[in-house]
Amino acid sequence: MKFAVDLHIHTALSPCGDEDMTPNNIVNMALLKGLDIIAITDHNCCGNIEAVLDAARSNGLTVIPGVEVQSREEVHLICLFKKIDNALKFGGIIYDSLPNISNNEELFGRQLLFNARDEIIGRLDKLLLSSSKFSIDEIFELTKEYKGLCIPAHIDKSAYSIISNLGFIPPSLKVTTVEFSNREKPESIKARLPYLKNYKYIVSSDAHYLWDISERQHFVELEYLSMNKLFEYLET
């Protein structure tokens, strides 16, 4: 069966995310667009995942706990987890590794924490748009330690991608799935970067605004809808 996915969505915790990116707004927009599975992947922090999970609990939308980590090399990696506890522990380690630079709200935007009713319950002061202290290799290992999956993000972009920053995908990482942005057709990306034919890919929105969330157009083929089946698909 085919299931529509968008595995790269930011909430208003990411300072570059619009303040309308609240838990219920994200869940309802994903449902309006016909998605089956989404992942919440704020920059270097997992602070709003529980609220989104609570908002989605009764409507059939599957929400994957995740985080978009910026490595020491300034490469963005999508880290996904089956269990919220593992995501929160991993996210806490990443957040603690960020430099103690205060967020400039006028320049970058507020970093808002919500409950499941979309009420603001706090905001983070440490700037999330920073590089963690961990290398790409260390992030892959740490993700594995917390039983998660690490996917190089938007590898077709000219900034903050493993291709643009390193020039290649190190074989030692044992990458199985990469992420393409939705700005270009996958066929065009593979024609431009032919060595990517050896990798499975997903297409994600990297949504910072509600209207950016993917339409029902990017799919994964699963025997049935479950967290385990999705991870099995992405890991093999």
C-alpha positions, 0 to 999 in steps of 0.5 A: 500500500502507498502512504503519503508522507512528509518527514521534514516539518518545522514548528514555531520552535524553529526560529525560522518557522512561522508562528502559525506552525502550531501543533494543531495547525500542522496536524490539521493542515496535514490532514487537509492535504491528505497525508498519512505520516509526518515527522516533526523536525525542528532545528536541534531541539525536540521541544514541541514533539509531545504537543504535536503527538497529543494533537494528532492522537485521535485523528489517525495521523501518524507523527514521527518524533524527529529533529533536524541536527546541524553537524559540526560541519554545518550539514543538516541531518534528519534524525527520526525515532520510533519512541518519543522518549528516545527522541527527547533524550537524543534531542536534549544531548544535541541541544546541550551541545549547542554554543551558548549564543542567545537568540536574537528574536528581532533577527531570527524570530521567536522560539516558541514552545506549545501545549496540545491546545496551541497555547504558548507555554514558554520559549527557548533563549539559546539560538537553535540555528547553530551547529552542534559540537558533534561531527556527522559520524558522531551524529549517526552513531548517537542516533543509532545508540538511541535506536533512531535513523539518520537521513542526510537532509535536502542533499540537492540544495546548495547549502547545509547539505552533505553534498554541498559541504563535503562533496560526497556521501562517506561510505562509512556512514552506511546511508540507505535513504537520502532526502530530496527537497521538493523544489526539483523533480527527483528524476532531474536530481538523479540525472544531475547527480547520477551517483544517487541512483544507489540510494533510496530517497524521500521527498520532503517539504522542509516546511516552515509555513503551513502552506509549504506542507506537502500535498498528497504526492510523495509516497512510501510503499508499506505492507501496512501503516506502522512505525516499524514498517516505515523504519524498515522501509527507510533502513533497507 
